């Protein structure tokens, strides 16, 4: 009645109260035989009598977030015990929760900590936004667009779901739930590339008897492509560590995914297959094994926080000497700056992007990569750029399957550029002068458009005035020269000569023949080391093409004998529109 109040400060103090029995009589809590409970209805049965006044629990309830906000010290039963442990752990280095906790848990912890200790409760926080359906709608049971977590886990695995949630978009932004993306960008892209790379490594390493304890091949004795992938690995380790230190887990995941898919699987492994295939287990082959082994180990360590099961599975199989019993007890290693070669990475990046541009042009022209082409033209803007490209020239020619690379001082002769006004932009910027500006943009020469592309700004003379236009003010129009296909990206331009002569067509036929034989080997269950004999029946022109490429065919297919027969004995194959009967036998 007097509105006098006091707060219970501990369980020990609560024990000093009186317990109200069903008949209304009071006995000491310690003598009640009832287990102490900090919740209703027990606390409603505890009363205190002080100075003739009876105190009961107030009807009001403190904001329930006070309980959660007390977790930094309540978890240690501070200040009654574990004082030293609490002082070491407080404030927390990092917490994470949903954006709806901004006013709840995040705020309450700081509020209580400030009141008690005059400092924040945590040093860093990562906030994740809501998960939306693929149409961008908030999930709710009433709409029927919710996701059953355990069904998704059973379908894709928790690693794939977790990687999708971390890598698809920054965690602090709303995220669209799309199961097709999990299947396509995680399972079919990263996880398949990583697993296939391991299986490729393991298969040949077991055949050759490779051991992780074999003498290490010094870096100076390894092939340039080994040095490149080791450099890329250490660059990615540095970028990954920086992103993790900054709590940007999306960027960290993307660094690793791009590295595994583009650099390791699509480039290093594919370009090194012959080193693993060759029969002799020499120093070069051992260097290839050791290089790929290192890459797989480090990737396992980097993906472990987000894909713990896949990383553990691969890591333990790679770690045959049992030096570590789990990947999850390993501290992420810092990169070795001494192994990073920026110039080598730049040169290989140029090669990769030129190859990518050329392949897109082949697809546009519907010309398979197995069909050789005569040449490509590469514009270079400096002697240094020419030297960089010449150092990877053989790689580019092999990847694109072209005979020659020609360098030109600029791309004037292979693509013509012009500009159109972007009226949506210039109308707002120039008002009454819009038409005059538009006319001046239309009159820009090829060289002027190039300068605008390079600097993003350009000065236009409009009557007696000079206006500075921006790149966004124009739309660049590129027109390829006749007989060539041209593509540009990232400061690189590629012009592909798509004209085919009889010699090129014959070589393309032979390469397609090899592809069909390799597929037959795989479908027939041949071992990768099995040697074969081939007898084929075809027209004279096809036979001549295959004979011309005999050395290439027998090397690629592990063929002992390649001969032309008289009567069909095998399977009929369609090769570039021609019918060829082929009999393939294991030797």
C-alpha positions as CSV (number, residue, x, y, z in Angstrom):
1,X,0.0,0.0,0.0
2,X,2.9,2.4,0.7
3,X,4.3,1.7,-2.9
4,X,7.6,0.9,-1.3
5,X,9.7,-1.5,-3.4
6,X,13.0,-3.3,-3.4
7,X,14.7,-5.7,-5.9
8,X,15.9,-9.2,-5.3
9,X,19.6,-9.3,-6.1
10,X,20.4,-13.0,-6.1
11,X,19.0,-16.5,-5.7
12,X,20.6,-16.5,-2.2
13,X,18.5,-13.5,-1.3
14,X,15.4,-15.1,-2.7
15,X,16.0,-18.0,-0.3
16,X,15.7,-15.7,2.7
17,X,12.1,-15.0,1.9
18,X,9.0,-16.8,3.1
19,X,7.0,-19.3,1.2
20,X,3.2,-19.0,1.2
21,X,1.5,-22.4,1.5
22,X,-2.0,-23.2,0.2
23,X,-3.6,-22.5,3.6
24,X,-2.0,-19.0,3.6
25,X,0.6,-19.8,6.3
26,X,4.2,-18.6,5.8
27,X,7.3,-20.7,6.3
28,X,11.0,-20.0,5.3
29,X,11.7,-20.8,1.7
30,X,14.6,-23.0,2.8
31,X,12.1,-25.2,4.8
32,X,9.4,-25.4,2.2
33,X,10.9,-28.3,0.3
34,X,10.0,-26.6,-3.0
35,X,12.7,-26.3,-5.6
36,X,13.9,-22.7,-6.3
37,X,12.6,-21.4,-9.6
38,X,13.0,-17.9,-10.9
39,X,9.7,-18.0,-12.8
40,X,6.1,-17.9,-12.0
41,X,4.3,-19.5,-10.2
42,X,7.1,-20.1,-7.7
43,X,8.1,-16.4,-7.3
44,X,4.5,-15.5,-6.7
45,X,4.5,-17.7,-3.6
46,X,7.5,-15.9,-2.1
47,X,6.9,-13.0,0.2
48,X,9.1,-10.8,2.4
49,X,8.2,-9.2,5.7
50,X,10.2,-6.1,6.6
51,X,9.4,-3.6,9.3
52,X,5.9,-5.1,9.6
53,X,5.3,-4.7,5.9
54,X,4.6,-7.6,3.5
55,X,6.2,-7.4,0.0
56,X,5.0,-9.5,-2.9
57,X,6.1,-9.6,-6.6
58,X,4.8,-6.7,-8.6
59,X,2.3,-7.3,-11.3
60,X,4.4,-5.4,-13.8
61,X,6.9,-7.3,-15.9
62,X,10.3,-5.9,-17.0
63,X,10.8,-6.0,-20.7
64,X,11.5,-9.6,-21.5
65,X,14.6,-8.5,-23.5
66,X,16.2,-7.7,-20.1
67,X,16.7,-11.5,-19.6
68,X,18.4,-11.9,-23.0
69,X,20.3,-8.6,-22.5
70,X,21.8,-10.0,-19.3
71,X,23.4,-13.0,-21.0
72,X,27.0,-11.6,-21.0
73,X,27.1,-11.9,-17.2
74,X,24.2,-14.2,-16.4
75,X,25.8,-17.1,-18.3
76,X,28.7,-17.0,-15.9
77,X,26.6,-16.4,-12.8
78,X,28.5,-13.1,-12.4
79,X,29.2,-11.5,-9.9
80,X,28.7,-14.4,-7.6
81,X,31.3,-16.6,-9.3
82,X,33.5,-16.9,-12.4
83,X,34.6,-13.3,-12.0
84,X,37.9,-13.8,-13.8
85,X,36.3,-15.8,-16.6
86,X,33.7,-13.0,-17.1
87,X,36.3,-10.3,-17.3
88,X,38.2,-12.2,-20.0
89,X,35.1,-12.8,-22.1
90,X,33.5,-9.3,-21.8
91,X,32.8,-7.5,-23.9
92,X,32.1,-10.1,-26.6
93,X,34.2,-9.8,-29.8
94,X,31.2,-10.7,-32.1
95,X,27.5,-11.4,-32.1
96,X,25.0,-12.1,-34.9
97,X,21.2,-12.0,-35.1
98,X,18.4,-10.8,-37.2
99,X,17.6,-7.2,-38.0
100,X,14.5,-7.5,-35.8
101,X,16.8,-7.6,-32.8
102,X,18.0,-4.0,-33.3
103,X,15.6,-2.7,-30.7
104,X,15.5,-6.0,-28.8
105,X,18.7,-7.9,-28.0
106,X,21.3,-5.6,-29.6
107,X,19.9,-2.5,-27.8
108,X,19.2,-4.2,-24.4
109,X,22.7,-5.7,-24.1
110,X,24.3,-2.3,-24.7
111,X,21.8,-0.6,-22.4
112,X,22.4,-2.9,-19.4
113,X,26.1,-3.0,-20.0
114,X,26.3,0.8,-20.1
115,X,24.3,1.0,-16.8
116,X,26.4,-1.6,-15.0
117,X,29.9,-1.2,-16.5
118,X,29.8,2.1,-18.6
119,X,31.0,0.3,-21.7
120,X,29.4,-1.6,-24.7
121,X,28.5,-5.3,-24.4
122,X,30.1,-6.3,-27.7
123,X,32.7,-5.1,-30.2
124,X,31.2,-6.2,-33.5
125,X,27.8,-7.3,-34.8
126,X,26.5,-8.8,-38.0
127,X,22.9,-8.3,-38.7
128,X,21.0,-10.6,-41.2
129,X,17.9,-9.3,-42.9
130,X,14.7,-11.3,-43.6
131,X,14.4,-14.3,-45.9
132,X,11.9,-13.6,-48.7
133,X,10.3,-15.9,-51.2
134,X,11.6,-15.8,-54.8
135,X,9.0,-13.2,-55.7
136,X,10.4,-10.9,-53.0
137,X,7.4,-11.4,-50.7
138,X,7.8,-11.8,-46.9
139,X,7.3,-15.4,-45.9
140,X,4.3,-16.2,-43.8
141,X,2.1,-19.3,-43.1
142,X,-1.0,-17.5,-44.2
143,X,0.5,-16.9,-47.6
144,X,1.7,-20.5,-47.9
145,X,5.1,-19.4,-49.0
146,X,7.2,-20.6,-46.1
147,X,10.0,-23.1,-46.4
148,X,10.3,-26.2,-44.3
149,X,14.0,-26.2,-43.2
150,X,14.5,-29.9,-42.7
151,X,13.0,-30.7,-46.1
152,X,15.5,-28.3,-47.7
153,X,18.4,-29.8,-45.7
154,X,17.4,-33.3,-46.8
155,X,17.2,-32.2,-50.4
156,X,20.3,-30.1,-50.7
157,X,22.4,-30.7,-47.6
158,X,23.0,-28.2,-44.9
159,X,26.4,-27.1,-46.4
160,X,24.8,-26.1,-49.7
161,X,22.0,-24.2,-48.0
162,X,24.4,-22.4,-45.6
163,X,26.7,-21.5,-48.5
164,X,23.8,-20.1,-50.5
165,X,22.6,-18.0,-47.6
166,X,26.1,-16.6,-47.0
167,X,27.3,-16.2,-50.6
168,X,24.2,-15.3,-52.7
169,X,24.0,-11.7,-51.3
170,X,25.3,-9.7,-48.4
171,X,23.7,-11.0,-45.2
172,X,22.5,-7.6,-44.1
173,X,20.2,-7.3,-47.1
174,X,16.9,-9.1,-47.7
175,X,17.5,-12.4,-49.4
176,X,15.4,-14.1,-52.0
177,X,14.9,-17.8,-51.4
178,X,15.5,-19.7,-54.7
179,X,16.1,-23.4,-54.6
180,X,17.2,-23.3,-58.3
181,X,20.1,-21.1,-57.3
182,X,21.2,-23.6,-54.6
183,X,21.3,-26.4,-57.2
184,X,23.0,-24.3,-59.9
185,X,25.4,-21.9,-58.2
186,X,26.4,-24.1,-55.2
187,X,25.9,-27.8,-55.9
188,X,26.6,-27.7,-59.6
189,X,29.2,-25.0,-59.5
190,X,31.3,-24.8,-56.3
191,X,30.7,-28.1,-54.6
192,X,30.9,-30.2,-57.9
193,X,34.1,-28.4,-59.0
194,X,35.7,-28.9,-55.6
195,X,34.7,-32.5,-55.3
196,X,35.6,-33.4,-58.9
197,X,39.0,-31.7,-58.5
198,X,39.7,-33.8,-55.4
199,X,38.5,-37.0,-57.2
200,X,40.8,-36.2,-60.2
201,X,43.7,-35.7,-57.9
202,X,43.0,-38.8,-55.8
203,X,42.6,-41.1,-58.8
204,X,45.9,-40.2,-60.4
205,X,47.8,-39.9,-57.1
206,X,46.8,-43.4,-56.1
207,X,47.8,-44.7,-59.5
208,X,51.2,-43.2,-59.2
209,X,51.7,-43.9,-55.5
210,X,52.0,-40.2,-54.6
211,X,52.7,-39.5,-50.9
212,X,52.4,-36.2,-49.1
213,X,55.7,-37.1,-47.5
214,X,57.5,-37.3,-50.8
215,X,60.5,-34.8,-51.1
216,X,59.1,-31.3,-51.8
217,X,59.9,-29.9,-55.2
218,X,61.3,-26.4,-54.8
219,X,59.2,-23.6,-56.2
220,X,62.0,-22.5,-58.6
221,X,61.8,-26.0,-60.2
222,X,58.0,-26.0,-60.7
223,X,56.2,-25.1,-63.9
224,X,55.0,-21.5,-64.4
225,X,51.4,-22.6,-64.1
226,X,52.2,-24.1,-60.7
227,X,53.7,-20.8,-59.6
228,X,50.6,-19.1,-60.9
229,X,48.0,-21.2,-59.1
230,X,50.1,-20.9,-55.9
231,X,50.2,-17.2,-56.3
232,X,46.5,-17.0,-56.9
233,X,45.9,-19.3,-53.8
234,X,47.9,-16.9,-51.6
235,X,46.1,-13.9,-53.0
236,X,42.8,-15.5,-52.3
237,X,43.9,-16.5,-48.8
238,X,44.8,-12.8,-48.2
239,X,41.5,-11.5,-49.6
240,X,39.5,-14.2,-47.8
241,X,41.2,-13.4,-44.4
242,X,40.7,-9.6,-44.9
243,X,37.0,-10.2,-45.7
244,X,36.5,-12.5,-42.7
245,X,38.3,-10.0,-40.4
246,X,35.9,-7.3,-41.7
247,X,32.9,-9.7,-41.1
248,X,32.1,-9.6,-44.8
249,X,31.4,-13.3,-45.1
250,X,29.7,-12.9,-48.5
251,X,32.8,-11.5,-50.1
252,X,34.9,-14.1,-48.4
253,X,32.7,-16.9,-49.8
254,X,32.7,-15.4,-53.3
255,X,36.5,-15.1,-53.4
256,X,36.9,-18.8,-52.7
257,X,34.1,-19.9,-55.0
258,X,35.5,-18.0,-58.0
259,X,39.0,-19.3,-57.3
260,X,37.8,-22.9,-57.1
261,X,35.6,-22.8,-60.2
262,X,37.5,-20.5,-62.5
263,X,41.1,-20.8,-61.5
264,X,41.5,-24.3,-60.1
265,X,38.9,-26.4,-62.0
266,X,38.4,-24.6,-65.3
267,X,42.0,-23.5,-65.8
268,X,44.7,-25.2,-63.7
269,X,43.3,-28.8,-63.7
270,X,42.1,-28.7,-67.3
271,X,45.3,-27.3,-68.6
272,X,47.4,-29.8,-66.6
273,X,45.6,-33.0,-67.4
274,X,48.5,-34.3,-69.6
275,X,51.0,-33.8,-66.8
276,X,48.9,-36.2,-64.7
277,X,48.2,-38.6,-67.6
278,X,51.8,-39.2,-68.6
279,X,53.2,-42.5,-67.5
280,X,56.5,-41.3,-66.1
281,X,56.4,-40.3,-62.4
282,X,59.1,-37.6,-62.6
283,X,59.8,-34.4,-60.7
284,X,57.5,-32.4,-62.8
285,X,54.6,-34.7,-62.1
286,X,55.4,-34.8,-58.4
287,X,55.4,-30.9,-58.5
288,X,51.9,-31.0,-60.1
289,X,50.6,-33.3,-57.3
290,X,52.2,-31.3,-54.5
291,X,50.8,-28.0,-56.0
292,X,47.2,-29.4,-56.3
293,X,47.4,-31.1,-52.9
294,X,48.3,-27.7,-51.3
295,X,45.5,-26.0,-53.1
296,X,42.9,-28.6,-52.0
297,X,44.1,-28.5,-48.3
298,X,43.9,-24.7,-48.2
299,X,40.5,-24.5,-49.8
300,X,39.2,-27.1,-47.3
301,X,40.4,-24.8,-44.5
302,X,38.8,-21.7,-46.0
303,X,35.4,-23.2,-46.7
304,X,35.2,-25.0,-43.3
305,X,33.3,-22.3,-41.4
306,X,30.5,-22.3,-44.0
307,X,30.7,-25.8,-45.4
308,X,31.9,-27.8,-42.4
309,X,30.8,-31.3,-43.6
310,X,32.2,-31.1,-47.2
311,X,35.4,-29.5,-46.0
312,X,35.9,-32.2,-43.3
313,X,35.3,-35.0,-45.7
314,X,37.9,-33.8,-48.3
315,X,40.4,-32.6,-45.6
316,X,40.5,-35.9,-43.8
317,X,41.0,-37.9,-47.0
318,X,43.8,-35.5,-48.1
319,X,45.4,-35.6,-44.6
320,X,46.4,-39.3,-44.8
321,X,49.3,-38.9,-42.3
322,X,46.7,-37.9,-39.6
323,X,48.7,-34.8,-38.7
324,X,45.4,-33.1,-37.9
325,X,42.3,-35.1,-36.8
326,X,39.9,-32.4,-38.0
327,X,39.9,-29.3,-40.2
328,X,38.0,-27.4,-37.5
329,X,40.8,-27.3,-35.1
330,X,43.1,-25.5,-37.5
331,X,43.7,-21.8,-37.4
332,X,43.4,-20.3,-40.8
333,X,46.9,-19.6,-42.2
334,X,48.0,-16.2,-43.3
335,X,49.1,-16.0,-46.9
336,X,52.7,-16.1,-48.0
337,X,53.4,-12.8,-49.6
338,X,56.6,-14.1,-51.0
339,X,54.7,-16.5,-53.2
340,X,52.4,-13.9,-54.8
341,X,53.5,-12.8,-58.3
342,X,51.3,-9.9,-59.3
343,X,52.8,-9.8,-62.9
344,X,52.2,-13.5,-63.5
345,X,48.6,-13.2,-62.2
346,X,48.0,-10.2,-64.4
347,X,49.3,-12.1,-67.5
348,X,47.3,-15.2,-66.8
349,X,44.2,-13.0,-66.1
350,X,44.6,-11.5,-69.5
351,X,44.9,-14.9,-71.1
352,X,41.8,-16.2,-69.3
353,X,39.7,-13.2,-70.4
354,X,40.9,-13.2,-74.0
355,X,40.0,-16.9,-74.1
356,X,36.6,-16.2,-72.5
357,X,35.9,-13.5,-75.1
358,X,37.0,-15.7,-78.0
359,X,34.8,-18.6,-76.8
360,X,31.8,-16.3,-76.6
361,X,32.5,-15.3,-80.3
362,X,32.7,-19.0,-81.2
363,X,29.3,-19.6,-79.6
364,X,27.9,-16.6,-81.5
365,X,29.2,-18.1,-84.8
366,X,28.2,-21.6,-83.8
367,X,31.8,-22.9,-84.3
368,X,32.9,-25.5,-81.8
369,X,36.2,-25.0,-79.9
370,X,37.5,-28.3,-81.5
371,X,37.3,-26.6,-84.9
372,X,40.6,-24.8,-85.5
373,X,40.6,-21.2,-86.8
374,X,43.2,-19.3,-88.6
375,X,43.9,-16.2,-86.3
376,X,42.8,-13.6,-83.9
377,X,43.7,-10.0,-83.7
378,X,44.6,-8.4,-80.3
379,X,44.8,-4.6,-80.0
380,X,47.6,-3.5,-77.6
381,X,48.1,0.0,-76.3
382,X,51.7,-0.3,-75.2
383,X,54.9,-2.3,-75.7
384,X,54.5,-3.6,-72.1
385,X,51.0,-5.0,-72.9
386,X,52.4,-6.7,-76.0
387,X,55.1,-8.4,-74.0
388,X,52.6,-9.5,-71.4
389,X,50.4,-11.1,-74.1
390,X,53.3,-12.6,-75.9
391,X,54.3,-14.4,-72.7
392,X,51.0,-16.3,-72.7
393,X,50.6,-16.5,-76.4
394,X,50.9,-20.3,-76.6
395,X,48.3,-20.7,-73.9
396,X,45.8,-18.4,-75.7
397,X,46.4,-20.2,-79.1
398,X,45.9,-23.6,-77.5
399,X,42.8,-22.6,-75.5
400,X,41.1,-20.9,-78.4
401,X,42.4,-23.3,-81.0
402,X,43.8,-20.7,-83.4
403,X,46.9,-20.9,-85.5
404,X,48.1,-17.3,-85.2
405,X,47.8,-14.2,-83.0
406,X,48.4,-10.8,-84.6
407,X,48.9,-7.7,-82.6
408,X,47.7,-4.3,-83.7
409,X,48.4,-0.9,-82.2
410,X,44.7,-0.1,-81.7
411,X,41.3,-1.6,-82.6
412,X,40.5,1.1,-85.3
413,X,40.8,-1.5,-88.1
414,X,38.7,-4.2,-86.5
415,X,35.8,-2.3,-84.9
416,X,34.2,1.0,-85.7
417,X,32.8,3.0,-82.8
418,X,30.2,5.7,-82.8
419,X,28.0,7.4,-80.1
420,X,24.3,8.0,-79.7
421,X,22.9,10.5,-77.2
422,X,21.3,9.1,-74.1
423,X,18.3,11.5,-74.1
424,X,17.1,10.2,-70.7
425,X,20.2,11.6,-69.1
426,X,21.1,14.6,-71.2
427,X,17.5,15.9,-71.1
428,X,17.8,16.4,-67.4
429,X,21.3,17.8,-67.5
430,X,21.3,20.2,-70.3
431,X,17.7,21.4,-70.7
432,X,17.3,23.8,-73.6
433,X,20.8,22.8,-74.9
434,X,19.8,19.1,-75.2
435,X,19.4,19.1,-79.0
436,X,22.7,20.8,-79.6
437,X,24.5,18.4,-77.2
438,X,22.8,15.4,-78.9
439,X,24.0,16.6,-82.4
440,X,27.5,17.1,-81.1
441,X,27.5,13.5,-79.6
442,X,26.4,12.1,-82.9
443,X,29.3,13.7,-84.6
444,X,32.0,12.2,-82.4
445,X,34.7,10.3,-84.3
446,X,36.0,6.8,-83.5
447,X,39.0,8.2,-81.7
448,X,36.9,10.7,-79.7
449,X,34.6,7.8,-78.6
450,X,37.7,5.8,-77.6
451,X,39.0,8.7,-75.4
452,X,35.5,9.0,-73.8
453,X,35.6,5.3,-73.0
454,X,39.1,5.5,-71.5
455,X,38.6,8.7,-69.4
456,X,34.8,8.6,-68.9
457,X,34.6,12.4,-69.7
458,X,35.1,14.4,-72.9
459,X,34.9,18.1,-73.8
460,X,32.3,19.1,-76.4
461,X,32.3,22.4,-78.3
462,X,28.7,23.8,-78.5
463,X,28.9,27.1,-80.3
464,X,31.2,29.3,-78.3
465,X,30.9,27.1,-75.2
466,X,32.7,23.9,-74.1
467,X,30.6,21.4,-72.2
468,X,32.0,18.3,-70.5
469,X,30.0,15.2,-71.2
470,X,30.2,12.1,-69.1
471,X,30.2,8.4,-70.2
472,X,26.6,8.0,-69.0
473,X,25.5,10.7,-71.4
474,X,26.1,8.5,-74.4
475,X,25.5,5.0,-75.8
476,X,28.4,3.4,-77.5
477,X,27.7,1.6,-80.8
478,X,30.3,-0.9,-82.1
479,X,30.3,-2.3,-85.6
480,X,32.5,-5.3,-86.5
481,X,34.4,-5.3,-89.8
482,X,33.3,-7.8,-92.4
483,X,34.5,-11.4,-91.9
484,X,35.4,-10.9,-88.3
485,X,33.7,-11.2,-85.0
486,X,34.7,-8.7,-82.3
487,X,34.2,-8.6,-78.5
488,X,35.5,-6.3,-75.8
489,X,35.5,-6.4,-72.0
490,X,37.7,-5.3,-69.1
491,X,40.0,-3.2,-71.4
492,X,40.6,-6.1,-73.7
493,X,39.4,-6.5,-77.3
494,X,39.4,-9.7,-79.4
495,X,38.8,-10.0,-83.1
496,X,38.2,-13.6,-84.4
497,X,38.7,-14.6,-88.0
498,X,35.9,-17.1,-88.6
499,X,36.7,-18.0,-92.2
500,X,37.4,-21.8,-92.7
501,X,39.5,-23.4,-95.4
502,X,39.9,-27.1,-96.3
503,X,42.9,-27.6,-94.1
504,X,41.2,-26.2,-91.0
505,X,38.0,-28.2,-91.7
506,X,40.1,-31.5,-91.9
507,X,41.8,-30.8,-88.6
508,X,38.5,-30.0,-87.0
509,X,37.2,-33.3,-88.2
510,X,40.1,-35.2,-86.6
511,X,39.6,-33.4,-83.3
512,X,35.9,-34.3,-83.3
513,X,36.9,-37.9,-84.0
514,X,39.1,-37.9,-80.9
515,X,36.2,-36.5,-78.8
516,X,33.9,-39.3,-80.0
517,X,36.5,-42.0,-79.2
518,X,37.1,-40.5,-75.7
519,X,33.3,-40.7,-75.1
520,X,33.2,-44.3,-76.2
521,X,36.1,-45.1,-73.9
522,X,34.2,-43.6,-70.9
523,X,30.9,-45.1,-71.8
524,X,32.5,-48.6,-72.2
525,X,34.0,-48.5,-68.8
526,X,37.6,-48.4,-70.0
527,X,40.2,-47.5,-67.3
528,X,42.0,-44.2,-67.9
529,X,45.3,-46.1,-68.4
530,X,43.9,-48.7,-70.9
531,X,45.5,-48.6,-74.3
532,X,43.3,-49.3,-77.4
533,X,43.3,-50.2,-81.1
534,X,41.0,-48.4,-83.6
535,X,39.8,-49.6,-87.0
536,X,37.5,-47.3,-88.9
537,X,35.6,-47.3,-92.2
538,X,35.0,-43.9,-93.9
539,X,35.1,-42.0,-97.2
540,X,38.5,-41.1,-98.6
541,X,38.4,-37.4,-97.5
542,X,37.7,-38.4,-93.9
543,X,40.4,-41.1,-93.9
544,X,42.9,-38.5,-95.2
545,X,42.0,-36.1,-92.4
546,X,42.5,-38.7,-89.8
547,X,45.8,-39.9,-91.3
548,X,47.0,-36.3,-91.3
549,X,46.3,-36.0,-87.6
550,X,47.5,-39.5,-86.7
551,X,50.1,-38.4,-84.1
552,X,47.5,-36.3,-82.3
553,X,44.8,-39.0,-82.3
554,X,47.0,-41.8,-80.9
555,X,48.4,-39.6,-78.2
556,X,45.1,-38.2,-77.0
557,X,43.3,-41.6,-77.1
558,X,46.2,-43.9,-75.9
559,X,45.9,-45.8,-79.2
560,X,48.4,-48.5,-80.2
561,X,47.1,-49.0,-83.7
562,X,45.0,-46.8,-86.0
563,X,44.0,-48.3,-89.3
564,X,41.3,-48.1,-92.0
565,X,39.2,-51.1,-92.6
566,X,37.1,-52.3,-95.6
567,X,33.9,-53.6,-93.9
568,X,32.0,-52.1,-91.0
569,X,32.7,-53.9,-87.8
570,X,31.9,-51.4,-85.1
571,X,29.5,-48.6,-84.2
572,X,28.3,-45.9,-86.6
573,X,29.4,-42.4,-85.5
574,X,28.3,-39.0,-86.9
575,X,31.3,-36.7,-87.1
576,X,30.8,-33.2,-88.3
577,X,28.0,-34.4,-90.6
578,X,30.0,-37.5,-91.9
579,X,29.3,-41.1,-91.2
580,X,32.2,-43.1,-89.8
581,X,32.1,-46.8,-88.6
582,X,34.5,-47.3,-85.7
583,X,35.6,-50.4,-83.9
584,X,37.5,-49.8,-80.7
585,X,39.1,-52.6,-78.7
586,X,41.1,-52.7,-75.5
587,X,44.7,-53.9,-76.2
